[in-house]
Amino acid sequence: MKKTFKRLGAVLLAAFMLLSTTICALAVEGADASTTGKTITLNVSNIADGDTVYAYKLVSYNEPDFNSYTFNDSFKSYITTEKKQSDVQAYLAGLDAAGVNELLEGYATACKTGKTYQLPTPSAKTTATSSNAASLQLDAGYYLLLTETTSKNSYIYTPLSAFVKMDGDDLVVYAGASNTALTQQQGAYTVSAKSATGPKIDKKTNATKGDGQATWKENAVAGVGDIVRFYVQVDIPKYTDGTTLNLTVNDTLTNLEYKPNSAKVYRNVPNPKGDNTSQTEITGAITNTDIAGDYTVDNSTGTQKLKFELDYAAIMNGTTDAKSVYVYYEAIVKPESVKTIVKQPAAKNESQHGGTNVASLTYSNASTPDSMHETDKVTTKVFNYYLKFSKKKGEKDEGLQGAKFSLYLNQAGTDVIKFVQETDTADGTVYYRPAAKGESGAVTEIEADFRIRGLDSNTYYIKETKTPAGYYAPSGLFEIKLISKLENDHYTGKLDAETSKMTALNEKDKNLILNSGVDPSTPHEIAAGLKNFSTPDLPTTGGIGTVLLSIGGVVLMAAGAYLLFFRKKKEN
């Protein structure tokens, strides 16, 4: 094992001190005895079915002189190389409790950092059965007991120690740092393992603009190019001293790209607006951020994989209390979010456009780093909306070519949105989407009819910037509201059909609206349209135009009758 337990010394210190105090007693108690061929049966209880217990001998005893003992080669090499001590036994004999602890902490750190120091080959191993116990055959020596859990189990086991020593002609067993030997029952000794369930995670998200930016929710709504915030809540149960976890947050982004250097770890829930100055950041909690390749596009889907390795010691801050920490980071909505259907199955009647974020936590006890576990995956989604806009000739169902429009973020019509034209390779649809900053080919005017994809939940303003010859332009701008629909406080990627619509800012333009609404078959898209007339008056059924036309007709008829009357009178 390249990785080993960071706080090995904390677990073994007391046991080694017990060992050092009993060396002389061993010489007296077992001077004429022999350990050859002698073993004891040690049952390790409270082990889940399928989990395996390994026994590592750290100390061996020399016969017939029980006043001397031998350390495993790895540990001896550490002392001779790193501590520059040739007489290992004399060096150990001269250490006090603090010195022993420092030695073991240093050795454990060296093992974890990938040097050549590592635990010895297991002297024994056994897998627990349905009786929730594992049985080991051990000869004289000091053992470290480590338990690896299977993929079907998620327990974190605390390292155990067992000291098998001579007592006259027999072997007896001490567990941990206890000065009292275990009682043999039915030819075996029993030590109980300590375990707890593994960590759990939860995840929330929100967008920097639009609906819900002030609250954390299961899903979010954001336009192309917008920033989306996330946090992964890591809940760590209370473990006994000696437990050190390897923790890694894994995240697969689809149609989203991680914003570099945005990852932080906080002790309290991050601010949904991104201002975390009042939150308590855990400095050094992220030891490594691994972006498994740059953001890449494959079959119109963009993916990126992230790994955040966490420092357990920094998170726990010297305590064993249960803790919850929050891994915060940000991502950018990519253009691919409007090109493809997200491959994950829809849940809760959700639309399938947008991006996804699938997070999990892998963890292991640092003492058994090869026994890795993964939590259930937690998925959040980021939706965006579409606009379908048409232009007609008056009351006719005929498109009007040549009319151009611009879309704005403010009513004054000064904050214009730039767009890039693209074609959906899946169905051939030509559409526009918001352009990235500095992106080439961006335009601010779009000719009707057109489609826009990748809009945020927001209020937009549309203006007819070019009107075909022979037709009259609207007198003002039109307001288009894209309002998210909440179902059980849950964003589903649908627009609210009652509030998502287009309205005229100028009263005289309201009768120019051709249509405005959300089709239930495309709940993420609003359809809107306008009509242009070739006359300055804008007739509509039942409106003022009808009245004006009626009055004008009466006047013309009266004038004609008047002229006809006087012409006939003159002829007579």
QUIQUIJO-V871054 format. One record per run of one state. SS is the DSSP state (h for helix, s for strand, l for the rest). FROM is the first residue (numbers start at 0). TO is the last residue. Records with the same first field share a line. If there is no record, write none. Layout:
SS->FROM-TO, FROM-TO
This chain:
l->0-6, 29-38, 45-50, 61-67, 71-71, 82-86, 93-95, 112-122, 127-131, 138-139, 148-153, 157-158, 167-168, 175-183, 185-186, 192-193, 197-198, 207-215, 217-218, 221-225, 236-243, 254-254, 258-262, 266-279, 281-284, 291-294, 298-299, 310-310, 316-321, 333-333, 338-353, 368-371, 374-376, 383-383, 393-397, 399-402, 408-414, 416-417, 423-428, 434-441, 443-444, 447-448, 455-457, 466-470, 472-476, 481-482, 486-489, 495-500, 504-505, 518-518, 522-523, 533-542, 571-571
h->7-28, 72-81, 87-92, 96-111, 311-315, 334-337, 365-367, 506-511, 519-521, 543-570
s->39-44, 51-60, 68-70, 123-126, 132-137, 140-147, 154-156, 159-166, 169-174, 184-184, 187-191, 194-196, 199-206, 216-216, 219-220, 226-235, 244-253, 255-257, 263-265, 280-280, 285-290, 295-297, 300-309, 322-332, 354-364, 372-373, 377-382, 384-392, 398-398, 403-407, 415-415, 418-422, 429-433, 442-442, 445-446, 449-454, 458-465, 471-471, 477-480, 483-485, 490-494, 501-503, 512-517, 524-532
